[in-house]
Amino acid sequence: MSDAAMARPVVAPAHGSRTTLVAKILVWAALLTVAVAFVFKYVFRYYLNYNEAAFTDPIRGAANYWLMRRWLLAHMTGGMVALLSGPWQFWTGFRHRHMHIHRWTGRLFLTGVCIGSIGAFRMAVSTTFGWAFGVGLVGLATAWVTTAGMAYYAILQGHVQTHKEWMIRAYVVTFAFATFRVLNDYGPTSRLQPDNDRILTLIWLCWAVPLLIAEVVLQLRRMRRPLAR
């Protein structure tokens, strides 16, 4: 065998990369679809029915929602902005071609988290669902603002990869609001009784378990990278 043939680089099959790309696109599309569906079903109704009856509905509302409507709308509006702007942060091709738009959608995401978490903290203090639910909501809001804050701090320090990882964590927590509704309203978990125990469990489960799974995936990816020599 000639030296030229031996020096020729081995080209890895592209099948694996195409499969990964398709999987990423499907996950991205699924996240965006659920996010949009969540907004239409659970958020817009408060804007379209801005009255006391809609806010205090015993099924979808609460006794103090009308009294706390400004804080509630701040929480929902901020959460909606973060939920819908977050997926665009993970589209690699779009990010590379339109970095200025990527930066602005990132700022939009962080603004949404900031406004939404302030509303969440205020609603948690005055919740009519009991102190245990309030503590759960505080835990969720704390995880939300902490992960987003770490993502922002990482990019300010120029740590791009760390920023990407914290943005993934931040969006996992952002998506918890949709995850909670899916688990509480659909499938086997929606039939768990008593209602109060189910809600108190899901308010923690909706973000803690997905965040744990995301962390395991991130750490596995890190461990598979070649060690620096």
FENDA-V962796 format. One line per field, one symbol per residue. phi: phi as a letter, one per 30 degrees, with the letter a starting at -180 (. if undefined). psi: psi as a letter, one per 30 degrees, with the letter a starting at -180 (. if undefined). A space follows every 10 residues. Layout:
BEGIN
phi=???
psi=???
END
This chain:
BEGIN
phi=.ddddddddd cddddddddd dddddddddd dddddddddd dcceedddbd addddceddc cadcdddcdd dddddddddd dddddeeddc dedddddbdd dedddddddd dddddddddd dddddcdccj dddddddddd dddddddddd dddddddicd dddddddddd dedededdde ddddcbiedd cdbdeddddd dddcddbdde dddddddddd ddddddddc
psi=kleeeffkkk kkkfeeeeee eeeeeeeeee eeeeeeeeee efefeeefii leeefgkfef alegeeegee eeeeeeeeee eeeffeeffg jeeeeefiee eeeeeeeeee eeeeeeeeee eeeeegkggl eeeeeeeeee eeeefeeeee eeeeeefgie eeeeefeeee eeeeffeeee eeefflaeff gklleeeeee effeefeeee eeeeeeeeee eeffkkkk.
END
